[in-house]
């Protein structure tokens, strides 16, 4: 039996299809012990730096926002990388950058975990608007209430005693 390989370079057969995806994620994580480290003088620069990390890791950051004790990201992620690796990189590099750039925030750190939610393309604009209006949302509820509501809305089972460190 003879095996025939078709090569598009020779004008035979068709090229193998590529990988196509639209992996949108809403990721939320807090500062260590939910301390209010992300002061106004740090916030925009930290957000820009995190955006650079996401880009360097071959993701696309569509929105970033949050409050002094937490961050929300809306991003497009790739198929060949794990969310865990991305979050480890984002947190470690941004924490090191804060320590090196803002020595007065020597105690700055991120919580150990994070929450990640899939976002449909049809909900992208709503999630982006939600992230951009964090100050408005937090006039009504704190981070813990917000996170618990997000977990419930996405059908994530959790024990409230173990969600926040």
C-alpha positions, -999 to +999 in steps of 0.1 A: +000+000+000+014+034-010+008+066+011+004+098-009+010+131+008-006+161-008+015+192-007+000+226-014+035+237-025+032+214-055-003+225-062-019+193-050-046+190-023-054+217+001-035+233+029-042+221+065-065+245+082-051+268+109-063+272+144-089+298+149-103+309+183-120+337+201-111+330+237-123+360+257-117+360+295-128+383+323-101+378+350-103+393+385-077+393+412-070+412+444-041+426+462-028+406+491-053+407+520-073+432+498-050+460+510-056+493+492-022+494+475-033+506+440-033+543+448-042+569+421-005+577+414+001+539+407-031+528+390-027+540+354+009+531+352+002+496+367-026+491+343-004+500+313+024+478+326+000+448+330-012+455+294+023+453+282+028+419+300-004+405+283+009+417+249+043+402+255+026+369+263+008+371+230-026+381+244-048+411+237-060+433+265-093+449+257-100+465+291-085+469+325-099+485+356-105+481+392-102+497+426-074+502+451-077+465+462-083+446+429-080+445+391-104+433+363-090+423+329-109+416+297-085+399+274-083+376+244-061+346+251-043+322+228-049+284+225-014+273+233-010+290+267-026+283+300-045+309+320-025+299+351+008+306+333-005+340+321-017+350+356+016+338+373+035+360+348+012+390+351+014+389+389+051+382+393+063+407+368+039+435+378+047+430+415+084+432+408+079+463+387+059+480+415+087+472+440+114+485+417+095+516+405+076+526+437+098+517+467+072+533+490+049+503+481+073+477+494+045+457+510+026+455+477+016+420+466-012+401+448-034+375+463-025+339+455-055+330+433-077+347+407-111+342+391-114+337+354-147+337+335-153+330+298-170+358+279-191+353+248-183+377+219-219+390+223-212+400+259-178+416+252-191+452+252-211+447+284-181+433+302-159+461+289-184+487+302-186+469+335-148+470+339-146+507+329-173+517+355-157+500+385-160+532+407-197+533+401-202+496+410-182+500+442-204+527+455-230+500+460-209+470+470-174+460+481-150+436+463-161+406+483-198+412+474-188+418+437-167+387+435-193+365+451-219+379+427-197+371+397-190+336+409-228+330+413-236+346+380-212+322+362-224+291+381-191+286+400-194+266+432-174+281+460-170+281+498-171+317+509-146+310+537-119+300+511-124+325+483-104+354+497-070+352+514 
